[in-house]
């Protein structure tokens, strides 16, 4: 049976998911904290992503499932309220992440069309969400093919920009004399990790991947490694061309603004177009993951059965998820979405890796690397909470509400639907494969 994802299709999907709002918005947000040392923050964020990616790749190989992190939580913590609630929290965090990327698209689109107002930004945001909802309803093969094209185009633009702008770098702008306190670098790691967080999408392709045992870990490391190099190079190019006050002023479109010294208004326009493509590509890739997550959660009993009803080549959960994302977009600011999403998703990753330690005999993963993943994430969470408590105090309340809401949703669905979360056993995997083979040969 032909599978949709080979090594490079999975790599392109991961890159497409990561290189979106991560570089076009979070670069400015992280730079406002870490200053011209933000490139170091991207290195630390990349290291955490590699450690986390290693853990998820091992889990994906041991428990191949379209549900990704949702399935790993059930496998690690069992069929209980805790695993169900954390799965719901992950689902909500994924919605917030897509909302941030979509909001970024709306900002750039309204700026490009000269309708730079909040209302028009929201209109463009909702429009792109609905567009890719229909694209994803068409099926995974189309997604893989479209990602290959989009990723190649946008990476070509960003790489060309980085190389050319590097010749215009002013060394004094990158000097340590203009650097902020070192602690600021670590305080921004949660945001820079969030710029990589799309790598988890690769694990959702396990059932659609050719030979996941050999391909998954390679795809994870290649995609994260390439994106890390890109983020560091772009950071140096941007902060070597623009003074920090200008970057903070143009925080939502810092990368496009950095193209002005070398290319003028034309460069600004080209980078803005690249931003539109990148954020659109990220929405496309993340919608694929959401489709699988909601399907798996509904199948496990964590969401209503409506989430797993087929609509075209996808599930009804995608439509419901899109509606929820639109609500987030309309009621939260971009900086709030970024802070809430980055810290919440770090919590989820930490809990997944802690659970991984309980299953390490089955996954054959390195205990040392898993522990390092947990420790680095814990440090990033503490420092991020410390920083946001001073600058965006409401974020802490929103995160706490998110945790409480996740438990309420899980308990409520258990009481109302009487459905209990269940893991996908190895027999389930075998019987599913057997059914697919019979369907393929026409029996």
VODRENPA-826301 format. One record per residue (C-alpha): residue number from 1; residue in one letter; chain; y negated, x negated, z. Coordinates in Angstrom, 3 decimals. Layout:
BEGIN
 seq type mol        Y        X        Z
 NUM    A   A        Y        X        Z
...
***
This chain:
BEGIN
 seq type mol        Y        X        Z
   1    X   A    0.000    0.000    0.000
   2    X   A   -3.357   -1.399   -1.003
   3    X   A   -5.778   -1.917    1.870
   4    X   A   -9.573   -1.620    1.563
   5    X   A  -10.500   -4.781    3.477
   6    X   A   -9.540   -8.363    2.740
   7    X   A  -11.067  -11.427    4.443
   8    X   A  -14.367  -11.452    2.573
   9    X   A  -14.794   -7.691    2.526
  10    X   A  -14.484   -7.776    6.324
  11    X   A  -16.888  -10.741    6.517
  12    X   A  -19.448   -8.938    4.364
  13    X   A  -19.066   -5.787    6.458
  14    X   A  -19.720   -7.812    9.632
  15    X   A  -22.721   -9.618    8.142
  16    X   A  -24.084   -6.368    6.768
  17    X   A  -23.829   -4.787   10.197
  18    X   A  -25.453   -7.737   11.984
  19    X   A  -28.267   -8.711    9.631
  20    X   A  -30.410   -5.632    9.960
  21    X   A  -32.831   -4.812   12.739
  22    X   A  -31.504   -7.939   14.448
  23    X   A  -33.623  -10.273   12.382
  24    X   A  -36.384   -7.950   11.208
  25    X   A  -37.322   -6.409   14.562
  26    X   A  -35.525   -8.174   17.385
  27    X   A  -36.896  -11.497   16.145
  28    X   A  -40.389  -10.312   17.067
  29    X   A  -39.266   -8.626   20.303
  30    X   A  -37.299  -11.679   21.462
  31    X   A  -40.082  -13.985   20.298
  32    X   A  -42.574  -12.141   22.481
  33    X   A  -40.445  -13.286   25.448
  34    X   A  -39.083  -16.698   24.396
  35    X   A  -41.953  -17.821   22.160
  36    X   A  -41.252  -20.690   19.791
  37    X   A  -37.995  -21.398   21.654
  38    X   A  -36.489  -18.131   20.430
  39    X   A  -34.196  -20.113   18.132
  40    X   A  -32.461  -21.446   21.259
  41    X   A  -32.055  -17.872   22.464
  42    X   A  -30.356  -17.029   19.163
  43    X   A  -27.969  -19.953   19.692
  44    X   A  -27.007  -18.665   23.149
  45    X   A  -26.713  -15.125   21.832
  46    X   A  -24.434  -16.411   19.066
  47    X   A  -22.223  -18.274   21.523
  48    X   A  -21.757  -15.098   23.565
  49    X   A  -20.998  -13.225   20.342
  50    X   A  -18.352  -15.800   19.350
  51    X   A  -16.671  -15.550   22.768
  52    X   A  -16.804  -11.765   22.688
  53    X   A  -15.634  -11.728   19.070
  54    X   A  -12.634  -13.867   19.980
  55    X   A  -11.613  -11.391   22.688
  56    X   A  -12.048   -8.362   20.421
  57    X   A  -10.188  -10.022   17.541
  58    X   A   -7.187  -10.697   19.768
  59    X   A   -7.228   -7.109   21.015
  60    X   A   -7.556   -5.799   17.448
  61    X   A   -4.525   -7.806   16.358
  62    X   A   -2.435   -6.566   19.289
  63    X   A   -3.626   -2.947   19.055
  64    X   A   -4.719   -2.257   15.465
  65    X   A   -6.656    0.985   15.470
  66    X   A   -9.590    2.618   13.731
  67    X   A  -10.992    3.282   17.224
  68    X   A  -11.730   -0.396   17.913
  69    X   A  -13.233   -0.821   21.381
  70    X   A  -12.273    2.733   22.349
  71    X   A   -8.583    1.965   21.834
  72    X   A   -8.841   -1.349   23.722
  73    X   A  -10.365    0.362   26.756
  74    X   A   -7.466    2.815   26.892
  75    X   A   -4.883    0.081   26.421
  76    X   A   -6.462   -2.102   29.139
  77    X   A   -7.390    0.467   31.795
  78    X   A   -4.858    3.200   31.123
  79    X   A   -5.263    6.899   30.414
  80    X   A   -7.814    7.775   33.078
  81    X   A  -11.364    8.929   33.726
  82    X   A  -12.726    5.369   33.901
  83    X   A  -11.554    4.307   30.459
  84    X   A  -12.651    7.646   29.043
  85    X   A  -16.114    7.411   30.587
  86    X   A  -16.686    3.841   29.389
  87    X   A  -15.569    4.914   25.925
  88    X   A  -18.161    7.687   25.975
  89    X   A  -20.775    5.145   27.148
  90    X   A  -19.832    2.905   24.233
  91    X   A  -20.180    5.826   21.853
  92    X   A  -23.647    6.615   23.239
  93    X   A  -24.624    2.925   22.999
  94    X   A  -23.493    2.844   19.377
  95    X   A  -25.705    5.845   18.676
  96    X   A  -28.668    4.017   20.223
  97    X   A  -27.960    0.890   18.156
  98    X   A  -27.960    2.848   14.907
  99    X   A  -31.118    4.670   16.017
 100    X   A  -32.869    1.332   16.462
 101    X   A  -31.875    0.129   12.998
 102    X   A  -32.854    3.437   11.414
 103    X   A  -36.187    3.443   13.235
 104    X   A  -36.842   -0.039   11.835
 105    X   A  -36.185    1.257    8.324
 106    X   A  -38.655    4.058    8.919
 107    X   A  -41.367    1.635   10.099
 108    X   A  -41.004   -0.574    7.017
 109    X   A  -40.743    2.376    4.622
 110    X   A  -43.907    4.016    5.942
 111    X   A  -45.741    0.686    5.784
 112    X   A  -44.609    0.063    2.208
 113    X   A  -45.704    3.500    1.012
 114    X   A  -49.071    3.388    2.763
 115    X   A  -48.153    6.260    5.069
 116    X   A  -48.094    4.138    8.205
 117    X   A  -47.924    6.950   10.721
 118    X   A  -45.346    7.953   13.290
 119    X   A  -44.553   11.216   11.536
 120    X   A  -43.810    9.600    8.168
 121    X   A  -41.796    6.813    9.820
 122    X   A  -39.599    9.478   11.421
 123    X   A  -39.252   11.320    8.106
 124    X   A  -38.051    8.157    6.348
 125    X   A  -35.755    7.402    9.277
 126    X   A  -34.082   10.809    9.134
 127    X   A  -33.837   10.579    5.351
 128    X   A  -31.940    7.275    5.378
 129    X   A  -29.597    8.544    8.095
 130    X   A  -28.679   11.605    6.057
 131    X   A  -28.258    9.525    2.898
 132    X   A  -25.735    7.136    4.450
 133    X   A  -23.977    9.947    6.235
 134    X   A  -23.007   11.289    2.803
 135    X   A  -22.128    7.772    1.571
 136    X   A  -19.760    7.307    4.498
 137    X   A  -18.204   10.715    3.970
 138    X   A  -17.029    9.336    0.605
 139    X   A  -14.533    6.929    2.264
 140    X   A  -13.939    3.314    3.334
 141    X   A  -13.274    1.845   -0.116
 142    X   A  -16.723    2.811   -1.336
 143    X   A  -18.244    1.366    1.841
 144    X   A  -16.526   -1.989    1.353
 145    X   A  -17.649   -2.219   -2.275
 146    X   A  -21.259   -1.215   -1.562
 147    X   A  -21.504   -3.699    1.314
 148    X   A  -20.500   -6.601   -0.915
 149    X   A  -23.401   -5.892   -3.287
 150    X   A  -26.043   -5.097   -0.661
 151    X   A  -25.204   -8.092    1.523
 152    X   A  -25.348  -10.554   -1.373
 153    X   A  -28.763   -9.297   -2.504
 154    X   A  -30.418   -9.267    0.903
 155    X   A  -28.949  -12.612    1.960
 156    X   A  -30.209  -14.198   -1.265
 157    X   A  -33.740  -12.982   -0.503
 158    X   A  -33.656  -14.114    3.137
 159    X   A  -32.160  -17.531    2.315
 160    X   A  -34.718  -18.097   -0.468
 161    X   A  -37.524  -17.116    1.913
 162    X   A  -36.232  -19.443    4.631
 163    X   A  -35.893  -22.456    2.330
 164    X   A  -39.336  -22.078    0.746
 165    X   A  -41.199  -21.203    3.945
 166    X   A  -39.622  -24.226    5.658
 167    X   A  -41.859  -26.469    3.513
 168    X   A  -44.914  -24.796    5.081
 169    X   A  -43.847  -25.281    8.709
 170    X   A  -46.537  -26.628   11.037
 171    X   A  -44.775  -28.874   13.576
 172    X   A  -47.402  -28.244   16.238
 173    X   A  -46.418  -24.558   16.348
 174    X   A  -42.872  -25.566   17.335
 175    X   A  -43.893  -28.240   19.843
 176    X   A  -42.852  -27.995   23.496
 177    X   A  -46.512  -27.919   24.471
 178    X   A  -46.717  -24.370   23.161
 179    X   A  -43.326  -23.367   24.623
 180    X   A  -42.980  -20.718   27.356
 181    X   A  -41.026  -21.270   30.606
 182    X   A  -37.360  -22.063   29.973
 183    X   A  -36.282  -19.004   31.975
 184    X   A  -37.907  -16.812   29.318
 185    X   A  -35.369  -18.085   26.807
 186    X   A  -32.486  -16.823   28.930
 187    X   A  -34.267  -13.532   29.623
 188    X   A  -34.310  -12.810   25.890
 189    X   A  -30.593  -13.499   25.318
 190    X   A  -29.664   -9.826   25.744
 191    X   A  -31.884   -8.986   22.769
 192    X   A  -30.613  -11.848   20.620
 193    X   A  -26.989  -10.924   21.412
 194    X   A  -27.836   -7.388   20.329
 195    X   A  -28.869   -8.893   16.982
 196    X   A  -25.234  -10.026   16.547
 197    X   A  -23.550   -7.001   18.119
 198    X   A  -22.560   -5.501   14.786
 199    X   A  -19.627   -7.936   14.646
 200    X   A  -17.528   -5.364   16.543
 201    X   A  -17.462   -3.278   13.357
 202    X   A  -14.908   -5.724   11.938
 203    X   A  -12.326   -4.617   14.518
 204    X   A  -12.565   -1.032   13.263
 205    X   A  -11.097   -2.169    9.937
 206    X   A   -7.779   -3.260   11.508
 207    X   A   -5.826   -0.331   10.008
 208    X   A   -7.507   -0.848    6.630
 209    X   A   -7.192   -4.660    6.662
 210    X   A   -4.797   -6.809    4.681
 211    X   A   -2.727   -8.823    7.186
 212    X   A   -4.981   -8.394   10.280
 213    X   A   -2.957  -10.950   12.250
 214    X   A   -4.329  -13.755   10.076
 215    X   A   -7.515  -12.181    8.771
 216    X   A   -9.205  -10.614   11.826
 217    X   A  -10.093  -13.761   13.792
 218    X   A  -11.144  -15.654   10.652
 219    X   A  -13.424  -12.824    9.550
 220    X   A  -14.942  -12.611   13.039
 221    X   A  -15.734  -16.331   13.322
 222    X   A  -16.977  -16.731    9.751
 223    X   A  -19.340  -13.759    9.908
 224    X   A  -20.791  -14.635   13.334
 225    X   A  -21.084  -18.336   12.428
 226    X   A  -22.929  -17.649    9.189
 227    X   A  -25.276  -15.185   10.858
 228    X   A  -26.010  -17.645   13.683
 229    X   A  -27.065  -20.335   11.205
 230    X   A  -29.210  -17.779    9.380
 231    X   A  -30.911  -16.511   12.544
 232    X   A  -31.749  -20.018   13.793
 233    X   A  -33.147  -21.091   10.406
 234    X   A  -35.235  -17.939   10.050
 235    X   A  -36.547  -18.278   13.612
 236    X   A  -37.743  -21.821   12.959
 237    X   A  -39.340  -20.776    9.659
 238    X   A  -41.206  -17.822   11.167
 239    X   A  -42.415  -19.495   14.364
 240    X   A  -43.309  -22.627   12.428
 241    X   A  -45.646  -20.640   10.174
 242    X   A  -47.288  -18.117   12.486
 243    X   A  -48.960  -18.588   15.885
 244    X   A  -47.320  -16.577   18.672
 245    X   A  -50.259  -14.114   19.048
 246    X   A  -49.920  -13.136   15.374
 247    X   A  -46.160  -12.694   15.740
 248    X   A  -46.612  -10.438   18.763
 249    X   A  -49.278   -8.438   16.912
 250    X   A  -46.920   -7.992   13.939
 251    X   A  -43.871   -7.672   16.191
 252    X   A  -42.213   -4.849   14.223
 253    X   A  -42.554   -6.719   10.910
 254    X   A  -42.886  -10.387   11.925
 255    X   A  -40.542  -11.684    9.230
 256    X   A  -42.503  -10.050    6.442
 257    X   A  -45.781  -11.302    7.924
 258    X   A  -44.424  -14.873    7.977
 259    X   A  -44.041  -14.750    4.194
 260    X   A  -47.818  -14.442    3.652
 261    X   A  -48.751  -18.157    4.088
 262    X   A  -46.334  -19.228    1.330
 263    X   A  -46.231  -16.213   -0.982
 264    X   A  -49.290  -14.099   -0.163
 265    X   A  -49.094  -10.312   -0.420
 266    X   A  -46.242  -10.565   -2.937
 267    X   A  -44.115  -12.394   -0.384
 268    X   A  -44.951   -9.814    2.259
 269    X   A  -43.860   -7.026   -0.095
 270    X   A  -40.622   -8.763   -1.109
 271    X   A  -39.644   -9.379    2.521
 272    X   A  -40.470   -5.787    3.377
 273    X   A  -38.113   -4.689    0.591
 274    X   A  -35.471   -7.050    1.981
 275    X   A  -35.995   -5.435    5.384
 276    X   A  -35.383   -2.008    3.886
 277    X   A  -32.172   -3.241    2.246
 278    X   A  -30.969   -5.000    5.393
 279    X   A  -31.553   -2.109    7.724
 280    X   A  -30.017    0.298    5.202
 281    X   A  -26.974   -1.960    4.911
 282    X   A  -26.655   -2.128    8.694
 283    X   A  -26.773    1.666    8.955
 284    X   A  -24.094    1.873    6.259
 285    X   A  -21.759   -0.530    8.072
 286    X   A  -22.317    0.954   11.520
 287    X   A  -21.729    4.481   10.287
 288    X   A  -18.272    3.330    9.201
 289    X   A  -17.587    2.230   12.778
 290    X   A  -18.940    5.449   14.282
 291    X   A  -16.694    7.515   12.035
 292    X   A  -13.654    5.636   13.306
 293    X   A  -14.768    5.648   16.937
 294    X   A  -15.398    9.376   17.083
 295    X   A  -12.133   10.100   15.280
 296    X   A  -10.173    7.951   17.724
 297    X   A  -11.950    9.385   20.776
 298    X   A  -11.252   12.935   19.629
 299    X   A   -7.654   11.988   18.920
 300    X   A   -7.359   10.503   22.434
 301    X   A   -8.850   13.610   24.013
 302    X   A  -12.268   12.201   24.977
 303    X   A  -14.246   14.350   22.531
 304    X   A  -13.746   17.904   21.233
 305    X   A  -11.231   18.375   18.432
 306    X   A  -14.104   19.170   16.071
 307    X   A  -14.797   15.407   15.908
 308    X   A  -11.493   14.747   14.119
 309    X   A  -11.653   17.550   11.554
 310    X   A  -11.619   16.171    8.043
 311    X   A  -14.727   16.472    5.890
 312    X   A  -14.224   14.977    2.445
 313    X   A  -12.842   11.448    3.108
 314    X   A  -14.195   11.185    6.652
 315    X   A  -14.412   13.339    9.787
 316    X   A  -16.753   15.955   11.159
 317    X   A  -17.623   13.552   13.992
 318    X   A  -19.853   11.612   11.610
 319    X   A  -22.039   14.680   11.049
 320    X   A  -22.344   15.380   14.781
 321    X   A  -23.119   11.717   15.482
 322    X   A  -25.883   11.742   12.868
 323    X   A  -27.506   14.721   14.584
 324    X   A  -27.417   12.890   17.929
 325    X   A  -29.000    9.764   16.416
 326    X   A  -31.828   11.839   14.985
 327    X   A  -32.570   13.169   18.492
 328    X   A  -32.799    9.610   19.870
 329    X   A  -35.090    8.558   17.019
 330    X   A  -37.499   11.421   17.661
 331    X   A  -37.802   11.008   21.439
 332    X   A  -37.708    7.241   22.136
 333    X   A  -39.930    4.298   21.175
 334    X   A  -38.509    1.304   19.322
 335    X   A  -38.869   -1.169   22.215
 336    X   A  -37.195    1.293   24.610
 337    X   A  -34.311    1.851   22.199
 338    X   A  -33.807   -1.917   21.819
 339    X   A  -33.815   -2.582   25.579
 340    X   A  -31.539    0.346   26.466
 341    X   A  -29.108   -0.428   23.660
 342    X   A  -28.881   -4.185   24.291
 343    X   A  -28.160   -3.924   28.014
 344    X   A  -25.790   -0.952   27.717
 345    X   A  -23.697   -2.589   25.013
 346    X   A  -23.472   -5.784   27.095
 347    X   A  -22.026   -3.719   29.965
 348    X   A  -19.413   -2.231   27.642
 349    X   A  -18.413   -5.640   26.263
 350    X   A  -18.098   -7.057   29.777
 351    X   A  -15.803   -4.202   30.839
 352    X   A  -13.651   -4.617   27.718
 353    X   A  -13.179   -8.340   28.389
 354    X   A  -12.412   -7.768   32.073
 355    X   A   -9.749   -5.286   30.984
 356    X   A   -8.476   -7.807   28.439
 357    X   A   -7.445  -10.061   31.336
 358    X   A   -4.955   -7.360   32.354
 359    X   A   -3.310   -7.473   28.905
 360    X   A   -3.578  -11.161   28.129
 361    X   A    0.214  -11.634   28.091
 362    X   A    0.416   -9.171   25.204
 363    X   A   -2.576  -10.427   23.223
 364    X   A   -1.724  -14.148   23.707
 365    X   A   -5.442  -14.906   24.081
 366    X   A   -6.942  -17.850   25.973
 367    X   A   -7.687  -16.800   29.551
 368    X   A  -10.394  -19.459   29.798
 369    X   A  -12.303  -18.150   26.772
 370    X   A  -12.104  -14.561   28.016
 371    X   A  -13.481  -15.587   31.429
 372    X   A  -16.313  -17.493   29.761
 373    X   A  -17.129  -14.375   27.729
 374    X   A  -17.345  -12.296   30.915
 375    X   A  -19.494  -14.828   32.795
 376    X   A  -21.993  -15.387   29.982
 377    X   A  -22.416  -11.655   29.464
 378    X   A  -22.918  -11.105   33.210
 379    X   A  -25.711  -13.696   33.303
 380    X   A  -27.390  -12.117   30.250
 381    X   A  -27.276   -8.659   31.878
 382    X   A  -28.811   -9.833   35.155
 383    X   A  -31.661  -11.700   33.464
 384    X   A  -32.354   -8.834   31.057
 385    X   A  -32.540   -6.299   33.894
 386    X   A  -34.818   -8.618   35.829
 387    X   A  -37.203   -8.905   32.883
 388    X   A  -37.224   -5.219   31.887
 389    X   A  -37.807   -4.106   35.482
 390    X   A  -41.223   -5.793   35.261
 391    X   A  -42.234   -4.972   31.689
 392    X   A  -40.415   -1.718   30.762
 393    X   A  -39.485   -0.234   34.165
 394    X   A  -38.241    3.105   32.765
 395    X   A  -35.428    1.339   30.904
 396    X   A  -33.433    0.859   34.107
 397    X   A  -33.562    4.598   34.784
 398    X   A  -32.463    5.447   31.239
 399    X   A  -29.480    3.076   31.514
 400    X   A  -28.463    4.584   34.861
 401    X   A  -28.775    8.084   33.376
 402    X   A  -26.595    6.940   30.466
 403    X   A  -23.823    5.836   32.822
 404    X   A  -23.973    9.078   34.801
 405    X   A  -24.061   11.138   31.601
 406    X   A  -20.976    9.334   30.261
 407    X   A  -18.957   10.234   33.371
 408    X   A  -20.218   13.839   33.317
 409    X   A  -19.246   14.216   29.649
 410    X   A  -15.787   12.755   30.245
 411    X   A  -15.055   14.889   33.301
 412    X   A  -16.538   17.986   31.654
 413    X   A  -14.365   17.670   28.544
 414    X   A  -11.283   17.196   30.704
 415    X   A  -12.018   20.391   32.627
 416    X   A  -13.041   22.477   29.609
 417    X   A  -10.616   21.313   26.902
 418    X   A   -7.712   20.285   29.171
 419    X   A   -7.276   17.300   26.854
 420    X   A   -6.301   13.978   28.453
 421    X   A   -7.079   10.570   27.014
 422    X   A   -4.002    8.874   25.545
 423    X   A   -3.356    5.449   24.112
 424    X   A   -1.936    4.748   20.692
 425    X   A    1.537    3.380   21.418
 426    X   A    3.439    0.976   19.241
 427    X   A    5.790    3.820   18.292
 428    X   A    2.767    5.819   17.160
 429    X   A    1.718    2.887   14.966
 430    X   A    5.231    2.626   13.502
 431    X   A    5.540    6.341   12.781
 432    X   A    2.066    6.427   11.261
 433    X   A    2.963    3.548    8.936
 434    X   A    6.240    5.261    8.087
 435    X   A    4.429    8.500    7.191
 436    X   A    1.928    6.598    5.033
 437    X   A    4.742    4.865    3.134
 438    X   A    6.561    8.158    2.539
 439    X   A    3.336    9.744    1.306
 440    X   A    2.750    6.762   -0.998
 441    X   A    6.205    6.903   -2.617
 442    X   A    6.067   10.691   -2.857
 443    X   A    8.833   11.634   -0.433
***
